[in-house]
Amino acid sequence: SEGEIRIRIAAVAEGDRGAAALIDPVAAEIRSRLGSKVFGEGDDTLEGVVNALLRQRNLTLALLDTFTGGLAGQRLFHVPESRLIQGMVMPDPGHAAAYLGLKEVTPGPESALAAALRVKEMSRAEAGLALLGVIQTGQDHQPVVKGCAAAAGEGMQKTFSWEMGGDPAVLRARGAVVGLNTLRLALLQVP
């Protein structure tokens, strides 16, 4: 998949109750082992869960994206009653830094956190998400991304940095997932 893992539990039994009796303990064991890595079940989507958390906490979101070409914002945009009030796609880190009034916007925790806080302030949102990344050529001449996601707001602050290789389109799709999941984990910390 492009960054999300789906687990399907199936059982054969007499009727729905019998199948549920077989499935429920397995699902409980999976949840206990994976903890906060599980974002939902059934038809839940990552962006739907993130939006529900924003709504539950009465927060709006501003997003700065220098890496995915707007994929993270697009996923949130299509959620009914989206809490995203502003999404900015700025592929040039120099332009993003100048616009935000920051010294630099690079895919590192400190820079990403500063960008998340600044985009939040400029948009008058309660939460900010910065999704920063640069695709470069790796040692084997294959595309590699160095990325960082940061979520910030009242009572929440979370960063996640990563490096991975692969097809640029897949890297961007995975980056959107990483960014949304970083925001989800940060929102879980907010009372």
C-alpha positions in Angstrom: 0.0 0.0 0.0 1.0 3.6 -0.1 1.7 3.9 3.6 -1.4 2.4 5.2 -1.7 -1.2 6.2 -5.1 -2.8 6.3 -5.7 -6.0 8.3 -8.7 -8.1 7.4 -10.0 -10.7 9.8 -12.3 -13.4 8.4 -14.0 -16.3 10.1 -16.3 -19.1 9.0 -19.0 -19.9 11.4 -22.8 -20.5 11.8 -24.2 -17.0 11.5 -22.9 -13.5 12.2 -22.8 -14.0 16.0 -20.6 -17.1 15.6 -18.2 -15.3 13.3 -18.1 -12.3 15.6 -17.3 -14.6 18.5 -14.2 -15.9 16.6 -13.2 -12.5 15.2 -13.6 -10.3 18.4 -10.8 -11.8 20.4 -8.4 -11.7 17.5 -9.2 -8.0 16.8 -8.7 -7.2 20.5 -5.3 -8.9 20.5 -4.3 -7.0 17.4 -5.4 -3.7 18.9 -3.5 -4.5 22.2 -0.3 -5.2 20.3 -0.4 -2.3 17.9 -1.9 0.3 20.2 -2.0 3.8 18.7 -0.8 2.5 15.4 -4.4 1.5 14.7 -6.3 4.5 13.6 -9.7 2.9 12.8 -11.7 0.0 11.7 -14.3 -0.8 9.0 -14.7 2.1 6.6 -12.7 4.6 8.7 -10.1 6.6 6.7 -7.1 8.3 8.2 -8.3 11.7 7.0 -11.8 11.1 8.4 -10.3 10.1 11.8 -8.1 13.2 11.8 -11.0 15.4 11.0 -13.1 13.8 13.7 -10.4 14.5 16.3 -10.1 18.1 15.2 -13.9 18.5 15.4 -14.0 16.8 18.9 -11.4 19.2 20.1 -13.0 22.2 18.3 -9.8 22.9 16.4 -9.3 24.3 12.9 -6.2 23.3 10.9 -3.7 25.1 8.6 -1.3 23.1 6.5 2.0 23.9 4.8 3.2 21.3 2.3 6.5 21.5 0.4 6.6 17.8 -0.5 3.4 16.0 -1.4 2.0 18.4 -3.9 -1.1 18.9 -1.8 -2.0 15.3 -1.4 -2.4 15.6 2.4 -4.6 18.7 2.1 -6.6 17.1 -0.7 -7.4 14.1 1.5 -8.7 16.5 4.2 -10.5 18.7 1.7 -12.8 15.9 0.7 -13.9 15.0 4.2 -17.4 16.3 4.9 -17.3 19.3 7.2 -13.5 19.5 6.9 -11.7 21.4 9.7 -9.0 22.5 7.2 -9.2 26.2 6.8 -6.1 26.8 4.8 -3.7 24.6 2.9 -0.6 25.9 1.2 1.5 24.0 -1.3 5.0 25.6 -1.7 7.4 23.3 -3.4 10.3 25.8 -3.1 11.6 25.8 0.5 13.2 29.2 0.0 9.8 30.7 -1.1 8.1 29.0 1.8 10.6 30.4 4.3 10.3 33.9 2.9 6.5 33.7 2.9 6.5 32.5 6.5 9.2 34.9 7.6 11.5 32.1 8.8 15.2 31.7 8.3 14.7 28.4 6.5 12.2 25.7 5.9 14.0 22.4 5.7 12.9 18.8 6.5 14.2 18.7 10.1 12.2 18.7 13.4 13.1 22.2 14.5 12.4 23.8 11.1 9.2 21.8 10.6 7.9 22.7 14.0 8.6 26.4 13.4 6.8 26.2 10.1 3.8 24.4 11.7 3.5 27.1 14.4 3.9 29.9 11.9 1.3 28.6 9.4 -1.1 28.2 12.3 -0.5 31.8 13.5 -0.8 33.3 10.0 -4.0 31.4 9.2 -5.5 32.0 12.7 -6.1 28.3 13.0 -5.8 26.4 16.3 -3.5 23.7 14.9 -0.8 23.7 12.3 0.7 20.9 10.2 3.9 21.3 8.2 4.9 18.5 5.8 8.4 19.1 4.5 10.4 17.0 2.2 13.0 16.9 -0.5 13.4 14.1 -3.1 17.1 13.6 -4.0 19.0 10.9 -5.9 20.4 8.2 -3.6 23.6 6.3 -3.7 22.1 3.8 -6.2 20.8 6.6 -8.4 17.2 6.0 -7.2 14.9 8.7 -5.7 15.1 9.1 -1.9 13.1 11.4 0.2 14.2 13.1 3.4 11.0 14.3 5.1 9.7 15.7 8.3 6.1 16.3 9.5 5.3 18.5 12.5 2.0 19.2 14.2 1.6 22.0 16.6 -1.1 23.8 18.6 -2.3 24.5 22.1 -1.2 21.5 24.2 0.2 19.5 21.3 3.6 19.2 19.6 4.8 16.2 17.6 7.4 15.7 14.9 8.3 12.7 12.8 11.3 12.5 10.5 11.9 9.8 7.9 14.0 8.8 4.9 12.8 6.3 2.3 13.4 5.4 -1.3 11.1 4.5 -4.2 9.0 5.9 -6.9 8.4 9.7 -6.4 4.6 9.4 -6.7 4.5 6.7 -4.1 6.9 8.7 -1.9 4.5 11.7 -2.0 1.5 9.5 -1.2 3.3 7.9 1.7 4.4 11.4 2.8 0.7 12.5 3.0 0.0 9.5 5.2 2.9 10.2 7.4 1.8 13.8 7.8 -1.8 13.0 8.6 -0.7 10.3 11.0 1.7 12.6 12.8 -1.2 15.1 13.2 -3.5 12.2 14.5 -0.9 11.2 17.1 -0.5 14.8 18.2 -4.3 15.2 18.5 -4.5 12.1 20.7 -2.3 14.0 23.2 -4.8 16.9 23.4 -7.3 16.5 26.3 
